[in-house]
Amino acid sequence: MADGHVHALYLHGHSVLHRIAPQIKIVGAFLIVIGIVVTPREAFWAFGLYLLAMVVLAAIARIPPSFAARRMLIEVPFLLVALLLPILGGGQTVEVFGLSLSQAGLWDAWNILAKATLGLSVAVILGATTQVPEILVGLDGLKMPSIVTAIAGFMVRYVDVILSDWSRMRIAMASRAHDARWITQIGPIARTLGAIFVRTYERGERVYLAMRSRGYSGSMPASAIPATPVAQWILGGAVIASVWAIAAMAVLTT
Amino acid sequence: MHIPDGFIGPGASAIAGVGAAGGFAVAVRQAKTYLTDRLVPLAALSAAFVFAAQMVNFPVLPGMSGHLIGGVLAAVLIGPSAGYLVMAIVLGVQALVFADGGLSALGLNIINLGGIAAVGGYWLYRLMLRFSNGSSRSVVIVAGLAAAVSVPLAAAGFAVEFALAGTTTSVSLTSVLWALVGTHMLIGIGEGIITAAVIGAVVRSRPDLVYGAPTFTGERTEDLVV
């Protein structure tokens, strides 16, 4: 059961990155990605430094390279689009390994490849070092409206219930020879999802009534958000500041 | 699968981020006016369902599959502003925890799926519902139609954003992107069928819960509790 509360991207550990307050990590991840995205694509050295920083952060968090590589697979479809650009692109061409490739297309592909991969690695490091409940605490700490954290909190608790319901139903459908290939065979999937929704809602309603009868009045008792040590903000700020310093240098020099 | 970092220029991403955040603030304020504490679990379940359903691939053609966006589904069930919130929450958690969709592109993704698919799709639904007799049967059919249209609309939103502010200068991807819209029409058919089936199941068993249906009461469990 404990597994149900640990999402697939999380990696159990006790590193500094695991311990640091989640709101710092959330703010930090956004600001670092913004720094990466505004960096001009000509500044190869900057992207090299970002990559180094990611490798260092991943090493501090003790994320094995194979784990990170598996998580990065999500961007493959977009990378395939990027790889088409040098072939489809027009304008000046250069010879690479006997292929005549568009120069502008190569730049475009590099831009997407570098930024998407670095942005993704930031998110992978965040996900690997932060559990979902911690993200919710972090959003609370960042003064998200309570209605938003309430919805998000219920949501993450029910996703696993719905997904395991769905996988049971899928096994039941498969054992009754359901093997949909064409969209016209979508009927059983659609009806199953409808049944799961009503079932989950009724379950949620029962849980809600149980909560009401135990004194729930629309918001959870304020969970003690531990005060964030100033040292953690300084540490996080230093990482963000160095990324932004690299980005600023890159913008100024190109 | 959502827009990653580096696809759309930083300026446009920033504008989209500000726009999406503004929409978020408006949606929070509006949703608070009608989301009673008992409707919060329904909104959350819609969010959980949309989250889970985005992981369920359905067949379109042999070798090609799509997954639900769930925008119109959420908006018809819990109203357009809560629907927008749900899409934003789903996308935010996906970007923060599952590394799906770039953090710098979060605003763009929220505008496409929350703004265009959920809110736009919902107004399309209201418009079409006006020309029907308002029976639960027409609620189901109209919701399915609106959901089917919302998918290529969201894809067209991405195509327009890419044409205006894409980071590629080498090749006009316009034709490729309009092909993308075309394939999303097929995915939209699946979205329409699934949305109609889910709304149909809810309308049949709990007509009081469907915000977009004329039978919506929004009060029943409250009476039951007190």
Interface residues (C-beta under 8 A of the other chain):
Chain A: H7 L9 I26 A29 F30 V33 I34 I36 V37 V38 R71 I74 E75 P77 F78 V81 L85 P86 L88 G89 G90 G91 S102 Q103 A104 G105 L106 W107 D108 N111 I112 A114 K115 A116 L118 G119 L120 V122 A123 V124 L126 G127 T130 V132 I135 P145 I147 V148 A150 I151 A152 G153 F154 M155 V156 R157 Y158 V159 V161 I162 L163 W166 A180 R181 W182 I183 Q185 I186 G187 I189 A190 R191 L193 G194 A195 I196 F197 V198 T200 Y201 G204 E205 V207 Y208 L209 R212 S217 G218 S219
Chain B: M1 P4 D5 G6 F7 P10 S13 V28 A31 K32 L35 D37 R38 V40 P41 L42 A43 A44 L45 A47 A48 F49 F51 A52 A53 M55 V56 F58 P59 V60 L61 P62 L85 V86 I89 V90 G92 V93 A95 L96 V97 F98 A99 D100 G102 L103 S104 T167 T168 T169 S170 V171 V176 L186 I189 G190 I193 I194 A196 A197 V198 I199 G200 A201 V202 S205 R206 L209 T221 L224 V225
